[in-house]
């Protein structure tokens, strides 16, 4: 059910103070879409985490390595099954196997520090917003984007780093449509709420959708 959004404060995190690279047009499209929230009576303001975001990435990738190593231990230990794994999966598993207890503790401590920083942000803002992707949909034949806006991606998932800040903490995040690029490619943004505020995030998302017609549109290329 759409909520009454009047008076809500939304923090626009953008490119996280220049930390994340974006394909030209992504940020501008998302910023324009945020005008809908202003029309609903929300206050939309640029926001800063005040946190070194590379610490967030290092925490996430360390914990991901550990999870993959544990989850795929049986598969990796079987030579026949290991031969069927993608190089990226083997890279994850072997990095996880090389981790020490101290590495895991450090990553967990960094996640806790990030949680405290976000909790402080939510003392000012009711919701936070980030783009849902760092580039528009790419060619299906590409294994993964190796570069964004001239910046090299050093891992097979660095190009989607924009989803890490919310997912590392398990925060409720709703992907909403922001519109289409000049060439007809879709883009969206993440509406991020406080811990366990899933219902409130969905309600504000419903209010946004009611005020737009994005869900009724599709790019012309869908008919090609």
C-alpha positions, 0 to 999 in steps of 0.5 A: 500500500502506498504510504504518505511520503510527505516529510520523509528525508532521503539521502542520495549517495550518488557515486559515494563521493567519487569512489565508484565509477559509472557509465555516463548517463547513469547518475543523471538518470537516477537523479532525475528520477528522484524528483518524483520523491520531491513531488511526493513531499519528500526532502531529497538531499546529497548524502555522504557516508563519511566512511572509507568505502574500500573498507566495505569492499574488503570486508565483503570480498573476504567474507564472500571468499570464506563463504564460497570456500565453505559452500563449494568445499566438496565440489572443489575437492573432487578433481572431476567436478573442479574441472567444471568450475569457472575460473572465477569460482576457483579464484573465490574458493582458493582465496577463501582457503587461504584466509586465516581466523584473523582475516575473518575477524578483521572483515567482521569487525569492518562490517560492524564499523560499517553498520555503525556508520550507516546507523548514524546516517539513519539518524538524519535520513529515513531512506538512502538511495544508490543506483542499482547498477554502475552501467547500462545493460551490456552485450550478452556475449561479454563475460563481465565488464572489465572497465567502467568509465576508463577504470579497470575492474580488478575482479569479476564482480567489481563492476557491481560494487554498488550493491555491496553497501546494502547487501553486506548489512542485509539492509532492505533494498528495493530496486525501482525503475529510473527510466531509459538511456538515450539508446533505450537501455533501462536503469534503476536505483536502490531504495534502502531502508533501516534494518527490518524496515522491509514493509516501509521500504515496500510502501514508499516504493509503491508510492513512487510507482503510483506516481510514475508510469515506468512499469507500463513502458518498455524500450523500443529494442524489446520489439526488435 
